């Protein structure tokens, strides 16, 4: 129960009025003595504290700053751990890209990309043993065959895809090499660029991509030929110029590699995945023309081999393997935007937009330099392309 302050003072006032003068004087002395005692007590206690501080200031400062240091250290440790966890989460996503960047690239003569050679490994899905080191075309063919087998057993196509995706994801969780390959296939052949660490989700995309490849031709699915036009068409239609550039190089390499003579040195192990003039020479013209038509169609005539041919011939360049001066090469580079301010651009400066100069794309199959270097163009390949268009 609260007692009003005013009421207390009022009662005290009435009480003091009832006291005689002598009683008032006595109570006054007692009040003064009490106040003085309290004052002296506080004063003495304060003096003792001050004296203690003065006598032991070094220890007090040490304790204070020591506590402050511990607090700062603890806060710093907490922030470091939080940042490390955040960085680790980021690395979990980016490591997928780091692991797959090199394996999904197409090689040209020189050192454009460095291959990660994943040693042989196998997975078993519904009794079918699959070698993960074969081309995606081979993987797609086997996945397609598995889907067909399951459909013959009464599964719907969607259920068959789900079953295979689940098995593939389980293999990826058990075997790091399989996981690396799985994410590489997703990065290279799926149109979905969203990053994810979920093996099941990635496996589903890979199975879907493999199915799309196999449905692009009524003929038996061989290598990547049938599906590549479907993939390239989708990329160009979506204006994904960089992915289309890589896909173009991939198509030409895979098809031409099959056309090379059995005794060709480029079929030997140490020449695998390297582009050469010979690959362009043996490439059937229909594929070169089909690829060119797709580029022309979706770039409104801005990109394509025929555009590069027109510019090359206009500048005085020859065809096939005839010698062309360095001056013409530089002029061509200036014209198509591969050179700026008197020097070849870096790979990062390749302009993957529709507003790039005419003839700017495709470029990857002619590139023989690393991504950290200035573009080094293999004009011998360009000459063969020009001569065959």
C-alpha positions in Angstrom: 0.0 0.0 0.0 1.5 3.4 -1.0 1.4 6.3 1.4 1.3 9.7 -0.2 4.4 11.8 0.5 2.3 14.9 1.1 0.4 13.0 3.8 3.7 12.0 5.6 4.9 15.6 5.7 1.5 16.7 6.8 1.6 14.2 9.8 5.1 15.3 10.6 4.0 18.9 10.6 1.1 18.2 12.9 3.4 16.2 15.3 6.0 18.9 15.5 3.3 21.4 16.4 2.3 19.4 19.4 5.8 19.4 20.8 6.9 22.0 23.4 9.8 24.3 22.7 12.2 22.2 24.7 11.2 19.1 22.9 11.6 20.8 19.6 15.2 21.9 20.6 16.1 18.4 21.8 14.7 16.8 18.6 16.6 19.4 16.5 19.9 18.5 18.2 19.2 14.8 17.6 18.4 15.5 13.9 21.6 17.6 13.4 23.7 14.9 15.1 22.1 12.2 12.9 22.7 14.2 9.7 26.3 15.0 10.8 27.0 11.3 11.6 25.7 10.2 8.2 27.7 12.9 6.4 30.9 11.9 8.3 30.3 8.3 7.6 30.0 8.9 3.9 33.0 11.3 3.9 35.2 8.7 5.7 34.1 5.9 3.4 34.8 8.0 0.3 38.2 8.9 1.7 39.0 5.3 2.2 38.0 4.4 -1.3 40.0 7.2 -2.8 43.1 6.3 -0.7 42.7 2.6 -1.7 42.5 3.6 -5.4 45.5 5.9 -5.1 47.5 3.2 -3.3 46.5 0.4 -5.7 45.8 2.3 -8.9 48.2 0.1 -11.0 46.4 -3.1 -10.0 43.0 -1.5 -10.6 44.0 -0.2 -14.0 45.4 -3.7 -14.8 42.2 -5.3 -13.8 40.1 -2.8 -15.7 42.2 -2.9 -18.9 42.6 -6.7 -18.6 38.8 -7.1 -18.4 38.4 -4.7 -21.3 41.0 -6.7 -23.3 39.2 -10.0 -22.5 35.9 -8.4 -23.6 37.4 -7.1 -26.9 39.1 -10.5 -27.5 35.8 -12.3 -26.9 34.0 -10.0 -29.2 36.6 -10.4 -31.9 36.6 -14.2 -31.5 32.8 -14.2 -31.9 33.0 -12.0 -35.0 35.8 -14.2 -36.5 33.8 -17.4 -35.9 30.6 -15.8 -37.4 32.6 -14.6 -40.4 34.3 -18.0 -40.8 30.9 -19.8 -40.8 29.5 -17.3 -43.3 32.6 -17.8 -45.5 32.4 -21.6 -45.3 28.8 -21.4 -46.4 29.8 -19.3 -49.4 32.6 -21.7 -50.2 30.2 -24.6 -50.1 28.4 -23.0 -53.0 31.4 -21.5 -54.9 33.5 -24.7 -54.5 31.0 -26.4 -56.9 31.9 -23.8 -59.5 35.6 -24.0 -58.7 35.5 -27.8 -59.2 33.5 -27.7 -62.4 34.8 -24.7 -64.2 37.8 -26.5 -65.8 36.1 -29.8 -66.6 33.2 -28.3 -68.5 35.4 -26.1 -70.7 36.4 -26.8 -74.3 40.0 -26.9 -75.2 41.7 -25.1 -78.0 45.3 -25.4 -79.1 47.4 -23.9 -76.4 46.4 -23.5 -72.7 43.0 -22.0 -72.9 41.8 -24.3 -70.2 43.4 -26.8 -67.9 41.6 -30.1 -67.6 40.9 -31.9 -64.3 41.3 -35.6 -65.2 39.0 -37.4 -62.8 40.2 -41.0 -62.5 37.9 -43.8 -63.5 34.9 -44.4 -61.4 31.7 -46.2 -61.8 28.2 -46.0 -60.5 25.4 -48.6 -60.6 21.8 -47.5 -61.2 19.2 -50.1 -61.4 21.7 -52.7 -62.4 23.3 -50.6 -65.1 27.0 -49.8 -64.5 27.8 -46.4 -65.8 31.3 -45.0 -66.3 31.2 -41.3 -65.1 34.3 -40.4 -67.2 32.6 -40.7 -70.5 31.2 -37.7 -72.3 27.8 -36.4 -71.2 26.4 -37.8 -74.4 27.2 -41.3 -73.2 25.7 -40.5 -69.8 22.6 -39.1 -71.5 22.3 -42.2 -73.7 22.5 -44.6 -70.7 20.0 -42.5 -68.7 17.7 -42.5 -71.7 18.0 -46.3 -71.9 17.3 -46.6 -68.1 14.1 -44.5 -68.5 13.0 -46.7 -71.4 13.6 -49.8 -69.3 11.6 -48.5 -66.3 8.8 -47.4 -68.6 8.7 -50.9 -70.0 8.3 -52.1 -66.4 5.2 -49.9 -65.9 6.7 -46.7 -64.6 5.5 -43.4 -66.0 8.2 -41.2 -67.5 8.1 -38.8 -64.6 8.3 -41.6 -62.1 11.2 -43.1 -64.0 13.1 -39.8 -63.9 12.4 -39.5 -60.2 13.7 -43.0 -59.5 16.9 -42.5 -61.5 17.5 -39.0 -60.0 17.2 -40.5 -56.5 19.7 -43.2 -57.3 22.1 -40.8 -58.9 21.9 -38.4 -56.0 22.6 -41.2 -53.6 25.7 -42.2 -55.5 26.8 -38.6 -55.5 26.5 -38.4 -51.7 28.6 -41.5 -51.2 31.3 -40.7 -53.8 33.0 -37.3 -54.0 34.1 -37.9 -57.6 30.6 -38.7 -58.7 29.3 -35.5 -56.9 31.9 -33.4 -58.7 30.9 -34.9 -62.1 27.2 -34.5 -61.3 27.6 -30.7 -60.6 29.8 -30.3 -63.6 27.1 -31.9 -65.8 24.5 -29.6 -64.3 26.7 -26.5 -64.9 27.5 -27.4 -68.5 24.3 -28.8 -69.8 21.4 -27.5 -67.7 19.8 -24.2 -68.6 19.0 -23.5 -64.9 21.9 -21.3 -63.6 20.6 -21.2 -60.0 23.2 -22.4 -57.5 22.4 -25.2 -55.2 24.1 -27.8 -53.0 21.2 -30.3 -53.1 22.3 -33.5 -54.8 18.8 -34.6 -55.5 17.8 -31.3 -57.2 21.0 -31.3 -59.3 20.5 -35.0 -60.2 17.0 -34.2 -61.4 18.2 -31.4 -63.6 20.9 -33.7 -65.1 18.3 -36.4 -65.8 16.0 -33.8 -67.4 18.9 -32.4 -69.6 19.8 -36.0 -70.6 16.2 -36.7 -71.6 16.0 -33.4 -73.6 19.1 -34.4 -75.5 17.8 -37.8 -76.4 14.4 -36.4 -77.6 15.9 -34.0 -80.1 16.4 -36.7 -82.8 14.4 -39.7 -84.0 17.7 -41.4 -84.7 19.6 -43.3 -82.1 21.3 -41.0 -79.7 25.0 -40.8 -80.5 27.6 -38.6 -78.8 26.3 -35.0 -78.4 25.3 -34.3 -82.0 21.5 -34.8 -81.7 21.0 -32.8 -78.5 23.5 -30.0 -79.2 21.3 -28.2 -81.7 18.5 -28.2 -79.2 20.7 -26.8 -76.5 22.3 -24.2 -78.7 19.0 -23.1 -80.0 17.6 -22.6 -76.5 20.7 -20.7 -75.4 20.7 -18.3 -78.4 17.0 -17.8 -78.1 17.5 -16.8 -74.5 20.3 -14.4 -75.5 22.8 -16.4 -73.3 25.6 -15.5 -75.7 28.5 -16.7 -73.4 26.9 -20.1 -72.8 26.1 -20.4 -76.5 29.7 -19.6 -77.4 30.9 -22.4 -75.2 28.2 -24.7 -76.6 29.3 -23.9 -80.2 32.9 -24.9 -79.4 31.6 -28.1 -77.7 29.5 -29.1 -80.6 32.2 -28.6 -83.2 34.8 -30.5 -81.0 32.6 -33.5 -80.3 31.4 -33.9 -83.9 34.8 -33.3 -85.6 36.6 -35.6 -83.1 34.5 -38.5 -84.4 35.4 -37.6 -88.0 39.1 -37.6 -87.4 41.0 -40.5 -89.0 41.8 -43.4 -86.7 45.5 -42.7 -87.1 45.2 -38.9 -86.3 47.5 -37.7 -83.6 44.6 -35.8 -82.2 42.9 -39.0 -81.2 45.8 -39.9 -78.9 45.5 -39.5 -75.2 47.8 -36.5 -74.8 45.9 -34.6 -77.5 42.4 -35.2 -76.1 40.2 -32.1 -75.7 42.5 -29.9 -77.8 41.2 -28.0 -80.8 43.2 -27.9 -84.0 42.8 -26.9 -87.6 42.3 -30.5 -88.4 39.1 -30.6 -86.4 37.6 -27.8 -88.6 38.8 -29.5 -91.8 37.0 -32.8 -91.1 33.8 -31.2 -89.7 30.9 -31.8 -92.1 29.9 -28.6 -93.7 26.2 -29.1 -92.8 27.1 -28.7 -89.1 29.1 -25.6 -89.7 26.3 -24.1 -91.7 23.6 -25.1 -89.2 25.5 -23.5 -86.3 26.0 -20.4 -88.4 22.3 -20.2 -89.2 21.4 -20.3 -85.6 23.8 -17.5 -84.7 22.5 -15.4 -87.6 18.9 -16.0 -86.7 19.0 -15.0 -83.0 21.5 -12.1 -83.4 19.6 -10.6 -86.3 22.6 -11.2 -88.6 25.1 -9.6 -86.1 27.0 -12.8 -85.1 28.1 -15.9 -86.9 30.9 -17.4 -89.0 29.5 -15.9 -92.2 29.7 -12.4 -90.7 33.3 -13.0 -89.7 34.0 -14.3 -93.2 32.6 -11.1 -94.8 34.7 -8.9 -92.5 37.8 -11.0 -93.0 37.5 -11.0 -96.8 36.7 -7.2 -96.9 40.0 -6.5 -95.0 41.9 -8.6 -97.6 42.2 -11.8 -95.7 42.7 -15.0 -97.6 41.0 -18.4 -97.0 42.0 -21.9 -95.9 45.6 -21.9 -94.7 47.0 -19.2 -96.9 49.4 -16.7 -95.2 47.8 -13.6 -93.9 49.8 -10.7 -92.5 49.7 -9.7 -88.9 48.4 -6.3 -90.0 45.2 -7.8 -91.4 44.8 -9.8 -88.2 45.0 -6.7 -86.1 42.5 -4.9 -88.4 40.1 -7.8 -88.1 40.5 -7.7 -84.2 39.8 -4.0 -84.2 36.8 -4.4 -86.5 35.1 -7.2 -84.4 36.0 -5.8 -81.0 38.7 -8.3 -80.0 41.2 -5.4 -79.9 40.9 -2.1 -78.1 43.3 0.8 -77.9 45.9 -1.0 -79.9 46.0 -4.2 -77.9 44.1 -7.5 -77.7 41.4 -7.5 -75.0 41.4 -9.9 -72.0 39.0 -12.8 -71.9 37.0 -10.9 -69.3 36.5 -8.1 -71.8 34.8 -10.2 -74.4 31.4 -8.5 -74.8 28.7 -11.1 -74.5 25.8 -8.8 -75.4 23.8 -8.3 -78.6 25.2 -4.8 -78.9 28.7 -6.1 -79.4 30.4 -5.3 -82.7 29.4 -7.4 -85.7 31.4 -10.6 -85.9 32.4 -10.4 -82.2 31.0 -13.9 -81.6 31.6 -16.8 -81.6 35.2 -16.7 -80.4 36.0 -19.6 -78.0 36.9 -22.2 -80.6 39.6 -19.9 -82.0 40.9 -18.9 -78.6 44.2 -20.4 -77.5 45.0 -18.3 -74.4 44.1 -18.6 -70.7 41.3 -16.6 -69.1 43.7 -14.5 -67.2 45.6 -13.5 -70.4 44.9 -11.3 -73.3 43.1 -13.0 -76.1 45.4 -15.0 -78.4 43.5 -15.9 -81.5 44.4 -18.9 -83.7 43.8 -17.3 -87.0 44.6 -20.6 -88.8 41.3 -21.9 -87.5 39.5 -18.8 -88.6 41.0 -19.1 -92.1 39.8 -22.7 -92.4 36.3 -21.7 -91.3 36.3 -18.8 -93.8 37.4 -21.2 -96.5 34.6 -23.7 -95.7 31.7 -21.3 -95.3 
